Amino acid sequence: MTARTGASMAVVSMLCVQLGLAVSVGLIDDLGAEGAAFLRLAWAGVILLVVVRPRRSDFSRRSFWTCVQLGVVTASVTMLFMAALDRLPLGTASALEFLGPLGVAIARGQGGRKLWPALAAVGVLLLTQPWSGAADPVGVAFALGAACCWAAYILLTQRVGDEVLGIKGLAVSMPVAGLVATAVAGPSTFGHLTPELLLIGVGLAILLPVVPFTLELLALRRLTTSAFGTLMSLEPAFALVIGFIFLSQAPGWLAVAGVLFVVAAGIGAERTGARELEPGSLLQVA
């Protein structure tokens, strides 16, 4: 039951991410990819800070520092991936970025559990087909940087979930992410902001990243990092399905085969990926 609950949270999180990206198209047109990411992260930090209202007594020195690190990594993976998209086809950038969670899944998997990330890796390659586009060296470097940050994000999110009650850790990490994004993209974006765009940014911040990041933190209390990293490979499949339904983008047979691979990997990860939790762990109060 714990693994199934965690897997369900991860799936809903991925759906929110893809829907948020679809809804963000207009905002990206107005502010650019980095500007849209900055607005979402900044509003997300404000929302969580106001709603959760963390107190210094909620954290040990170690857990607070971990939350700060998570915030820096959260901003980094978002901004680096956007920079990669400016230079690479989406399929190429996505395939390179997924090396992060798949690397965690393979490194943390044991015995037969390594089969699921291997299946997921094949599925992601078939879905994204990175060989079909040109690879700009700078774009590749940005995408690989995003992959490293995503791997660190998974590990740090699980640590924050284990060390801090509820979602108070996100009420520190997200404001930090917002500050980092503001420092990077804010100066070039401020002049383009309007009251309407600010209001749209609030709604998008709730859909992406407040809801999905909260669900991911709760999911990682219930799943191993190997299972979670494998489940994240379902995201390109969700993107393909949403593109087919809302954008009339019919997938080829390789993409369909990729969906089957990642779905099989996701089912295997859900069945074998429950964490062994001690009585009285934070999961009991999550």
N, C-alpha and C positions, 0 to 999 in steps of 0.2 A: 504493500500500500504506500509506503514511504517513497519508493522509487517511482510508482505510478503518479503520485501527487507531484513530485519534483519534475517528472517528464512533462506532465500537463502544464505546469507553470512555464517550463522552457518553451513549449509549443506556442502557448498564448503570447509569450514574450516575442517570439519571432514573428507571429502574425501582426502584432502591434508595430514592430519595426518596419515591416514591409508596407503596411497600410500608412504608417507615418511618412515613409519615403515617397509613397505615391501622392499623398496629400501635399507634400513639401515641394512639388514640382513648381508651383506658382511662386513660392517664396524663393526658391533657387533662382528663378528667372529674374526676380527683383533685386536680390542681394548677392547672388553668386553662391556657390556651394559652401565655401568657408564662412561667408556671412550668415547663411541659413543655419549652419552648424553652431556658430557663435550665439545666435539669438535663442536657439533651442536650449543650449547648455546653460546660458545665463539665466533664462527664465526658470529652468528646472532647478537650478541652485537656489533661486529666491523662493520658489514654491515649497521645496522641501525644508528649507531653513525656517520659513514662517509656520508651516503646518506641524512639523515635528518638534521644533524648538529644542534642540539638543543642549544639554548642560555639561559643563566641564567634568562634573562628578560622574557622568555616564561612561567616561573613558579612562582607561589607564594610559600612561604615557606611551606605551607600546601600541595600543589599539588606536589611539588618536593619530600617531605617526603613520600607521598602516592606512588609515582613512585618507590622510593627506596624499600618500603615495598613490592610492587608488584614484583619487581625483586627478592627479597629474596624468596618470595612464589613460583615464577615461577621455580626457581632452585630447591627448596625443593620438589615440587610435582613431578618433573621429576626424581630427584635422589632417592627419597623414593620409587616411583613406581618401578624403576629399581631394587632397593634392595629387594623389595617384590617379584619380578619375579625370583630372585635367590633362593627363599625359598618356593614359592607357585606355584601351577598350574596357568596358565594364567586365567582360568575361575574364580577361587577363588579370585585371586588378583583383577581382573577387577570388579567383583561383589562388593567387599569391597570398592574399590576406588569410584565406582559410588554412594555410600552412600553420598558422598560430594555434587555433583550437585543435587541429588534427595532431600537431606536434605534442600538445599536452596529453591528448587522448592516448597516443602511442607510448609516450614516455611513462605515463602513470598506469597504463593497462598492464594486466598480469595474465600470463597463461593464454587461455583461449579467448580472453576478452580483447586481445589485440586484433582479433578478426574483425570486430565491428568498426574501429577506425580505419582499417585497411579497406573494407567495403565502402565506407563513407568517402575515402579519398578517391577511389575509382569513380564513385557517383558524382562527386564535385567536379572532377575533370571532364566527365561526359556532359554535365550540365553547363559548365562555363566554357568548355572548348577553347582554352587559351591559345591553342596553336593557330586559331583563325585570325588573329590580329597581330599588328606590329608591336614590338616591345621597346619603348623608350627607356634607356638606361636610368635616367633620373626617376621616371615613373616607377620602374621596377624597384629602385631603392626606397621610394616612399611606400610602396605596397608591402615590401618586406619589413619595413619599419612598423607599419600598421599591424602586420602579422605578429611581430615580437610583442607589441603593446597589447594585442588581444590575448596572447598567451598569458602575459603578466596580469591582465585584467581578470581572467578566470581564476588564477591562483590567489590574487589579492582579494577578490570578491568573496571567495570561500573563507578566507582568513578573517575578513571583516565580519561575515555572517556568524562565524564561530565565536568571535571575541566580543561582539557588541549586541545588546538586546534589540529586538525588533528591527526597525529600519533606521535607527539613529545614526548608524555609520554612513548611510547615504546622505543624511542631512549635513554631513561634513564633507564627504567626497564630492558631491555635486556642486556645492558652492566653490570648492577649489577648482573643479573642472571649468566652471563658469568664469572664474578669474583668469585662468590660463588662456581660455578661448578668447576672452576679452582683450588680453594683452596681445594676442597674435592677430586676431581678425577685427577687433573692435575699431581701431583707428580708421580703417578703410571702409567701415560699414556705417558708422554713426551718421554720416551726412545723408545716407539714403533711407534712414528710418522715418516712418510716418506713424501716426497713431493707429492707423488700420493695420500696418505690418506688425506693430508691437502687440496688438490684440490677437492677430493670427498666431504670432509666436507663442503666446500663452497657451492657446489650445494645442498647438503642435508639441510644446514642451511636455504636456501631460501625456499625449499619445506616444511621444518619442523625445526624451528618454525616461520620464518619471515612471510610467507604468512598467515598461519592459525591464528597466534596470532593477526595480523593486522585485519583480518576479524572478529575475535571474539570481538575485541575492538569496531569496527564499528557496529557490530550486537547488542552489549549491549547498544548502544546509541538509538536503535530502539525498543528493546524488554525489558520486565520486566525480572528480575532475575529468577522469577518463570518459565516463558516461556523458557528462555534460558537453565536453568537447566534441564527442561524436554526434550528439543530438543537434548541435549547432550546424552540422552539415545539412540539416533539413532546410535551412534558410534559403538556399538557392532554389530548392524545389517549391517553396512557398512563393518566391519571387516569380517563378515560371508560371505557376497556377494563377496568381493574381494578374500577371501580364496577359494571360490567355483570356481570363474572364473580363477584365476591365479595359484592356488595350487591344484585344483581338490579335494577340501575338501567338500564332500557332507554333508549338514546339516541333522540332524534328525528332526523328526516331532515336538519335543519340541522347537527346535531352530526356526523352521519356524513359529510356533505359537508365539514365542517371537518377531519375526520380525513384525508380524501383530499387536501385542500389542503396540510396540514402535512407529510404523508408525501411528497408530490411535492416540496415545498420542501426537506425533509430529504435526499432522494435527490440533488437538484441541488446542495445545499451539500456533501454528501459527495464528489461527483465533481469539484467545482471548488474545494474549500476547503483543499487542502494548502498548508502553509507552505513557502517556499523556505528551506531550512536550509543553513548553511555547514558544510563538513567540520569535525568536531571539536566540534560544538555539543553542548549538554547532552542533546539527544535521544539521542546515541550512548551515553550512560551512564545514561539514565533506566530 
